[in-house]
């Protein structure tokens, strides 16, 4: 009987030993970087300015592309009933076709340069935000005794009480409500060089 009692006490002792280990579970929190960038004042400011710059770039490209489009349509109309040999026999048409091809190549370089401008402008604008976020996250982690911080994008589910995103947005709004968004200029030569490196 005494042996049986000791066997029954054994699981209680093991459970008692395991209890402190269970109490030492790491404190986990969730942070949604995408939401911070989307909902914070500075994130919204950057998004608005990037959209304005994108509209500005579209207008510039339309202005550059319109004469090329018009000349393409004129040449197509003039040469629609001509054979390739007849076109080649006309130096004036060949000269216009050559000029059109050169203009189209220049337009493509300009388009790539503008794309790079937009990407680099956004990257440059976001740099101060990431610099401001680092100490904010560090402070929240220390205040709350967080052991593990997980990006919300990598989770299927997390309850709202472990999500520090609203607090981070609030502190980011106080620390950095806005930032300078200046369009970065990229030359067509730099765009051509970058395109050559990607190939």
Secondary structure, DSSP 4 states (H G I P E B T S, - for coil): -HHHHHHHHHHHHHHHHHHHHHHTPPPEEEE-HHHHHHHSHHHHHHHHHHHHHHHHHHHHHHHHHHHHHHHHHHHHHHHTT--HHHHHT-HHHHHHHHHHHHHHHHHHHHHHHHHHHHHHHHHHHHHHHHHHHHHHHHHHHHHHT-SEEEEGGG-S---GGGB-HHHHHHHHHHH-S-----PPP--HHHHHHHHHHH-
